[in-house]
């Protein structure tokens, strides 16, 4: 009986996506805070939109990263 092994390349890709997600988890709320603290400035709307996109990107990359990591561990590579 053959044991399942982790696909290291796929695991690396998943960890990279989780790293991007971690960076966006800090960047998005920071941009939103900066935008709300400077509402009278002209860059209020662009900073707010970038912050919201950063938060959405963090959620997306977290799900994709977790899915990739789980695929590397549990998906069989029988083609």
N, CA, C and O atoms as CSV, one atom per row, in Angstrom:
chain,resi,resn,atom,element,x,y,z
A,1,UNK,N,N,0.842,-1.184,0.000
A,1,UNK,CA,C,0.000,0.000,0.000
A,1,UNK,C,C,0.886,1.246,0.000
A,1,UNK,O,O,1.790,1.384,0.824
A,2,UNK,N,N,0.611,2.132,-0.926
A,2,UNK,CA,C,1.416,3.331,-1.080
A,2,UNK,C,C,0.880,4.436,-0.176
A,2,UNK,O,O,-0.328,4.665,-0.117
A,3,UNK,N,N,1.775,5.115,0.523
A,3,UNK,CA,C,1.351,6.221,1.384
A,3,UNK,C,C,1.321,7.513,0.581
A,3,UNK,O,O,2.093,7.702,-0.359
A,4,UNK,N,N,0.417,8.388,0.972
A,4,UNK,CA,C,0.315,9.680,0.290
A,4,UNK,C,C,1.399,10.606,0.812
A,4,UNK,O,O,1.680,10.638,2.010
A,5,UNK,N,N,2.000,11.353,-0.089
A,5,UNK,CA,C,3.033,12.307,0.277
A,5,UNK,C,C,2.601,13.703,-0.126
A,5,UNK,O,O,1.820,13.888,-1.060
A,6,UNK,N,N,3.117,14.669,0.586
A,6,UNK,CA,C,2.797,16.061,0.308
A,6,UNK,C,C,3.538,16.531,-0.931
A,6,UNK,O,O,4.737,16.294,-1.073
A,7,UNK,N,N,2.828,17.192,-1.821
A,7,UNK,CA,C,3.431,17.803,-3.009
A,7,UNK,C,C,4.090,19.112,-2.572
A,7,UNK,O,O,3.400,20.095,-2.298
A,8,UNK,N,N,5.404,19.126,-2.507
A,8,UNK,CA,C,6.146,20.262,-1.947
A,8,UNK,C,C,6.013,21.523,-2.800
A,8,UNK,O,O,5.954,22.628,-2.261
A,9,UNK,N,N,5.967,21.372,-4.116
A,9,UNK,CA,C,5.830,22.547,-4.987
A,9,UNK,C,C,4.478,23.214,-4.789
A,9,UNK,O,O,4.386,24.440,-4.722
A,10,UNK,N,N,3.428,22.404,-4.695
A,10,UNK,CA,C,2.094,22.943,-4.479
A,10,UNK,C,C,1.973,23.567,-3.091
A,10,UNK,O,O,1.294,24.578,-2.916
A,11,UNK,N,N,2.629,22.965,-2.118
A,11,UNK,CA,C,2.635,23.517,-0.763
A,11,UNK,C,C,3.320,24.878,-0.741
A,11,UNK,O,O,2.863,25.792,-0.053
A,12,UNK,N,N,4.407,25.018,-1.485
A,12,UNK,CA,C,5.123,26.296,-1.560
A,12,UNK,C,C,4.243,27.374,-2.182
A,12,UNK,O,O,4.226,28.513,-1.714
A,13,UNK,N,N,3.515,27.016,-3.233
A,13,UNK,CA,C,2.608,27.980,-3.854
A,13,UNK,C,C,1.508,28.413,-2.882
A,13,UNK,O,O,1.139,29.587,-2.836
A,14,UNK,N,N,0.997,27.471,-2.117
A,14,UNK,CA,C,-0.023,27.797,-1.131
A,14,UNK,C,C,0.505,28.706,-0.038
A,14,UNK,O,O,-0.193,29.620,0.401
A,15,UNK,N,N,1.726,28.465,0.406
A,15,UNK,CA,C,2.320,29.318,1.434
A,15,UNK,C,C,2.611,30.716,0.904
A,15,UNK,O,O,2.526,31.691,1.651
A,16,UNK,N,N,2.954,30.823,-0.381
A,16,UNK,CA,C,3.152,32.139,-0.979
A,16,UNK,C,C,1.836,32.913,-1.013
A,16,UNK,O,O,1.808,34.112,-0.736
A,17,UNK,N,N,0.756,32.230,-1.351
A,17,UNK,CA,C,-0.557,32.892,-1.362
A,17,UNK,C,C,-0.962,33.320,0.040
A,17,UNK,O,O,-1.574,34.373,0.215
A,18,UNK,N,N,-0.622,32.506,1.047
A,18,UNK,CA,C,-0.932,32.885,2.419
A,18,UNK,C,C,-0.085,34.080,2.859
A,18,UNK,O,O,-0.544,34.907,3.646
A,19,UNK,N,N,1.146,34.173,2.358
A,19,UNK,CA,C,1.987,35.331,2.655
A,19,UNK,C,C,1.418,36.609,2.057
A,19,UNK,O,O,1.430,37.660,2.699
A,20,UNK,N,N,0.923,36.520,0.837
A,20,UNK,CA,C,0.271,37.677,0.209
A,20,UNK,C,C,-0.960,38.072,1.011
A,20,UNK,O,O,-1.219,39.256,1.225
A,21,UNK,N,N,-1.714,37.076,1.449
A,21,UNK,CA,C,-2.905,37.340,2.246
A,21,UNK,C,C,-2.542,38.041,3.559
A,21,UNK,O,O,-3.237,38.965,3.981
A,22,UNK,N,N,-1.468,37.609,4.198
A,22,UNK,CA,C,-1.044,38.222,5.449
A,22,UNK,C,C,-0.663,39.690,5.245
A,22,UNK,O,O,-1.011,40.549,6.055
A,23,UNK,N,N,0.053,39.965,4.158
A,23,UNK,CA,C,0.419,41.357,3.867
A,23,UNK,C,C,-0.820,42.211,3.622
A,23,UNK,O,O,-0.902,43.342,4.100
A,24,UNK,N,N,-1.784,41.673,2.878
A,24,UNK,CA,C,-3.005,42.430,2.584
A,24,UNK,C,C,-3.891,42.578,3.818
A,24,UNK,O,O,-4.657,43.537,3.912
A,25,UNK,N,N,-3.797,41.636,4.773
A,25,UNK,CA,C,-4.568,41.754,6.012
A,25,UNK,C,C,-4.131,42.965,6.831
A,25,UNK,O,O,-4.933,43.536,7.570
A,26,UNK,N,N,-2.880,43.357,6.705
A,26,UNK,CA,C,-2.414,44.552,7.401
A,26,UNK,C,C,-2.583,45.808,6.546
A,26,UNK,O,O,-2.913,46.876,7.063
A,27,UNK,N,N,-2.357,45.678,5.254
A,27,UNK,CA,C,-2.397,46.839,4.370
A,27,UNK,C,C,-3.817,47.393,4.192
A,27,UNK,O,O,-4.016,48.608,4.231
A,28,UNK,N,N,-4.798,46.511,3.997
A,28,UNK,CA,C,-6.172,46.952,3.749
A,28,UNK,C,C,-6.757,47.783,4.882
A,28,UNK,O,O,-7.185,48.913,4.643
A,29,UNK,N,N,-6.790,47.263,6.108
A,29,UNK,CA,C,-7.335,48.069,7.212
A,29,UNK,C,C,-6.524,49.338,7.500
A,29,UNK,O,O,-7.085,50.346,7.932
A,30,UNK,N,N,-5.217,49.292,7.264
A,30,UNK,CA,C,-4.401,50.491,7.465
A,30,UNK,C,C,-4.811,51.576,6.481
A,30,UNK,O,O,-4.940,52.741,6.859
A,31,UNK,N,N,-5.015,51.206,5.229
A,31,UNK,CA,C,-5.446,52.196,4.234
A,31,UNK,C,C,-6.842,52.730,4.542
A,31,UNK,O,O,-7.110,53.914,4.337
A,32,UNK,N,N,-7.727,51.876,5.029
A,32,UNK,CA,C,-9.064,52.335,5.401
A,32,UNK,C,C,-8.989,53.324,6.563
A,32,UNK,O,O,-9.686,54.338,6.569
A,33,UNK,N,N,-8.138,53.022,7.549
A,33,UNK,CA,C,-7.972,53.929,8.697
A,33,UNK,C,C,-7.423,55.281,8.249
A,33,UNK,O,O,-7.901,56.326,8.689
A,34,UNK,N,N,-6.424,55.258,7.379
A,34,UNK,CA,C,-5.835,56.501,6.885
A,34,UNK,C,C,-6.869,57.294,6.097
A,34,UNK,O,O,-6.928,58.518,6.209
A,35,UNK,N,N,-7.676,56.614,5.309
A,35,UNK,CA,C,-8.696,57.307,4.516
A,35,UNK,C,C,-9.737,57.962,5.427
A,35,UNK,O,O,-10.129,59.103,5.187
A,36,UNK,N,N,-10.186,57.261,6.462
A,36,UNK,CA,C,-11.203,57.828,7.341
A,36,UNK,C,C,-10.649,58.921,8.253
A,36,UNK,O,O,-11.401,59.781,8.711
A,37,UNK,N,N,-9.358,58.897,8.517
A,37,UNK,CA,C,-8.791,59.958,9.353
A,37,UNK,C,C,-8.512,61.225,8.549
A,37,UNK,O,O,-8.269,62.276,9.142
A,38,UNK,N,N,-8.539,61.158,7.229
A,38,UNK,CA,C,-8.310,62.326,6.368
A,38,UNK,C,C,-9.459,62.499,5.380
A,38,UNK,O,O,-9.238,62.499,4.169
A,39,UNK,N,N,-10.659,62.643,5.876
A,39,UNK,CA,C,-11.827,62.722,4.989
A,39,UNK,C,C,-11.876,64.009,4.186
A,39,UNK,O,O,-12.505,64.045,3.129
A,40,UNK,N,N,-11.235,65.060,4.655
A,40,UNK,CA,C,-11.295,66.331,3.937
A,40,UNK,C,C,-10.280,66.410,2.798
A,40,UNK,O,O,-10.348,67.334,1.988
A,41,UNK,N,N,-9.352,65.477,2.716
A,41,UNK,CA,C,-8.327,65.484,1.671
A,41,UNK,C,C,-8.886,64.938,0.357
A,41,UNK,O,O,-9.939,64.302,0.326
A,42,UNK,N,N,-8.156,65.203,-0.719
A,42,UNK,CA,C,-8.632,64.786,-2.043
A,42,UNK,C,C,-8.416,63.291,-2.291
A,42,UNK,O,O,-9.084,62.715,-3.150
A,43,UNK,N,N,-7.502,62.654,-1.563
A,43,UNK,CA,C,-7.233,61.227,-1.769
A,43,UNK,C,C,-8.118,60.325,-0.908
A,43,UNK,O,O,-7.837,59.133,-0.782
A,44,UNK,N,N,-9.168,60.867,-0.323
A,44,UNK,CA,C,-10.044,60.084,0.539
A,44,UNK,C,C,-10.672,58.901,-0.206
A,44,UNK,O,O,-10.579,57.762,0.252
A,45,UNK,N,N,-11.301,59.162,-1.338
A,45,UNK,CA,C,-11.994,58.105,-2.084
A,45,UNK,C,C,-11.016,57.064,-2.641
A,45,UNK,O,O,-11.259,55.869,-2.472
A,46,UNK,N,N,-9.915,57.470,-3.301
A,46,UNK,CA,C,-8.994,56.436,-3.805
A,46,UNK,C,C,-8.384,55.572,-2.698
A,46,UNK,O,O,-8.239,54.363,-2.877
A,47,UNK,N,N,-8.025,56.174,-1.556
A,47,UNK,CA,C,-7.477,55.387,-0.455
A,47,UNK,C,C,-8.515,54.435,0.117
A,47,UNK,O,O,-8.195,53.299,0.466
A,48,UNK,N,N,-9.742,54.889,0.214
A,48,UNK,CA,C,-10.812,54.030,0.724
A,48,UNK,C,C,-11.057,52.853,-0.212
A,48,UNK,O,O,-11.231,51.723,0.243
A,49,UNK,N,N,-11.071,53.111,-1.504
A,49,UNK,CA,C,-11.259,52.032,-2.472
A,49,UNK,C,C,-10.097,51.044,-2.450
A,49,UNK,O,O,-10.311,49.835,-2.529
A,50,UNK,N,N,-8.865,51.552,-2.342
A,50,UNK,CA,C,-7.709,50.658,-2.253
A,50,UNK,C,C,-7.748,49.819,-0.981
A,50,UNK,O,O,-7.371,48.647,-0.996
A,51,UNK,N,N,-8.200,50.411,0.112
A,51,UNK,CA,C,-8.310,49.664,1.366
A,51,UNK,C,C,-9.357,48.564,1.282
A,51,UNK,O,O,-9.136,47.451,1.760
A,52,UNK,N,N,-10.480,48.872,0.682
A,52,UNK,CA,C,-11.538,47.867,0.533
A,52,UNK,C,C,-11.083,46.748,-0.402
A,52,UNK,O,O,-11.327,45.572,-0.134
A,53,UNK,N,N,-10.421,47.117,-1.499
A,53,UNK,CA,C,-9.884,46.098,-2.413
A,53,UNK,C,C,-8.815,45.250,-1.730
A,53,UNK,O,O,-8.729,44.046,-1.971
A,54,UNK,N,N,-8.006,45.871,-0.884
A,54,UNK,CA,C,-6.992,45.124,-0.142
A,54,UNK,C,C,-7.615,44.112,0.809
A,54,UNK,O,O,-7.126,42.988,0.927
A,55,UNK,N,N,-8.687,44.501,1.487
A,55,UNK,CA,C,-9.378,43.572,2.396
A,55,UNK,C,C,-10.014,42.424,1.618
A,55,UNK,O,O,-9.939,41.269,2.037
A,56,UNK,N,N,-10.637,42.741,0.491
A,56,UNK,CA,C,-11.224,41.685,-0.339
A,56,UNK,C,C,-10.140,40.763,-0.900
A,56,UNK,O,O,-10.333,39.550,-0.980
A,57,UNK,N,N,-9.013,41.334,-1.284
A,57,UNK,CA,C,-7.906,40.534,-1.773
A,57,UNK,C,C,-7.341,39.621,-0.695
A,57,UNK,O,O,-6.938,38.495,-0.985
A,58,UNK,N,N,-7.309,40.099,0.547
A,58,UNK,CA,C,-6.814,39.265,1.650
A,58,UNK,C,C,-7.711,38.051,1.858
A,58,UNK,O,O,-7.224,36.945,2.091
A,59,UNK,N,N,-9.008,38.260,1.774
A,59,UNK,CA,C,-9.946,37.144,1.931
A,59,UNK,C,C,-9.787,36.157,0.778
A,59,UNK,O,O,-9.775,34.944,0.988
A,60,UNK,N,N,-9.667,36.684,-0.441
A,60,UNK,CA,C,-9.516,35.820,-1.615
A,60,UNK,C,C,-8.246,34.981,-1.528
A,60,UNK,O,O,-8.284,33.765,-1.718
A,61,UNK,N,N,-7.117,35.636,-1.240
A,61,UNK,CA,C,-5.853,34.906,-1.180
A,61,UNK,C,C,-5.805,33.936,-0.007
A,61,UNK,O,O,-5.138,32.905,-0.092
A,62,UNK,N,N,-6.501,34.246,1.088
A,62,UNK,CA,C,-6.531,33.309,2.208
A,62,UNK,C,C,-7.264,32.029,1.802
A,62,UNK,O,O,-6.782,30.931,2.080
A,63,UNK,N,N,-8.408,32.156,1.154
A,63,UNK,CA,C,-9.141,30.970,0.713
A,63,UNK,C,C,-8.370,30.179,-0.339
A,63,UNK,O,O,-8.298,28.952,-0.269
A,64,UNK,N,N,-7.789,30.887,-1.321
A,64,UNK,CA,C,-7.017,30.189,-2.351
A,64,UNK,C,C,-5.783,29.517,-1.751
A,64,UNK,O,O,-5.437,28.403,-2.142
A,65,UNK,N,N,-5.129,30.172,-0.821
A,65,UNK,CA,C,-3.946,29.598,-0.195
A,65,UNK,C,C,-4.275,28.363,0.627
A,65,UNK,O,O,-3.578,27.352,0.541
A,66,UNK,N,N,-5.330,28.440,1.422
A,66,UNK,CA,C,-5.733,27.270,2.210
A,66,UNK,C,C,-6.147,26.121,1.304
A,66,UNK,O,O,-5.812,24.967,1.573
A,67,UNK,N,N,-6.868,26.423,0.240
A,67,UNK,CA,C,-7.290,25.385,-0.694
A,67,UNK,C,C,-6.082,24.729,-1.350
A,67,UNK,O,O,-6.054,23.508,-1.510
A,68,UNK,N,N,-5.089,25.518,-1.729
A,68,UNK,CA,C,-3.888,24.976,-2.359
A,68,UNK,C,C,-3.095,24.119,-1.382
A,68,UNK,O,O,-2.593,23.060,-1.758
A,69,UNK,N,N,-2.975,24.564,-0.129
A,69,UNK,CA,C,-2.259,23.790,0.879
A,69,UNK,C,C,-2.961,22.461,1.139
A,69,UNK,O,O,-2.309,21.422,1.237
A,70,UNK,N,N,-4.270,22.491,1.250
A,70,UNK,CA,C,-5.011,21.247,1.483
A,70,UNK,C,C,-4.916,20.316,0.277
A,70,UNK,O,O,-4.830,19.099,0.439
A,71,UNK,N,N,-4.931,20.879,-0.930
A,71,UNK,CA,C,-4.759,20.049,-2.126
A,71,UNK,C,C,-3.384,19.391,-2.151
A,71,UNK,O,O,-3.247,18.246,-2.582
A,72,UNK,N,N,-2.376,20.108,-1.693
A,72,UNK,CA,C,-1.020,19.540,-1.706
A,72,UNK,C,C,-0.909,18.370,-0.727
A,72,UNK,O,O,-0.108,17.460,-0.939
A,73,UNK,N,N,-1.697,18.389,0.327
A,73,UNK,CA,C,-1.597,17.328,1.326
A,73,UNK,C,C,-2.508,16.144,1.051
A,73,UNK,O,O,-2.117,14.998,1.273
A,74,UNK,N,N,-3.708,16.403,0.577
A,74,UNK,CA,C,-4.706,15.343,0.526
A,74,UNK,C,C,-5.118,14.887,-0.861
A,74,UNK,O,O,-5.726,13.824,-0.989
A,75,UNK,N,N,-4.815,15.642,-1.898
A,75,UNK,CA,C,-5.222,15.259,-3.241
A,75,UNK,C,C,-4.220,14.268,-3.812
A,75,UNK,O,O,-3.007,14.459,-3.714
A,76,UNK,N,N,-4.745,13.215,-4.407
A,76,UNK,CA,C,-3.841,12.230,-5.011
A,76,UNK,C,C,-3.436,12.700,-6.403
A,76,UNK,O,O,-4.214,13.354,-7.097
A,77,UNK,N,N,-2.233,12.369,-6.799
A,77,UNK,CA,C,-1.702,12.790,-8.102
A,77,UNK,C,C,-1.731,11.657,-9.101
A,77,UNK,O,O,-0.787,11.512,-9.877
A,78,UNK,N,N,-2.763,10.858,-9.116
A,78,UNK,CA,C,-2.881,9.741,-10.058
A,78,UNK,C,C,-3.534,10.234,-11.326
A,78,UNK,O,O,-4.724,10.550,-11.333
A,79,UNK,N,N,-2.777,10.302,-12.390
A,79,UNK,CA,C,-3.300,10.752,-13.685
A,79,UNK,C,C,-3.297,9.614,-14.665
A,79,UNK,O,O,-3.701,9.789,-15.814
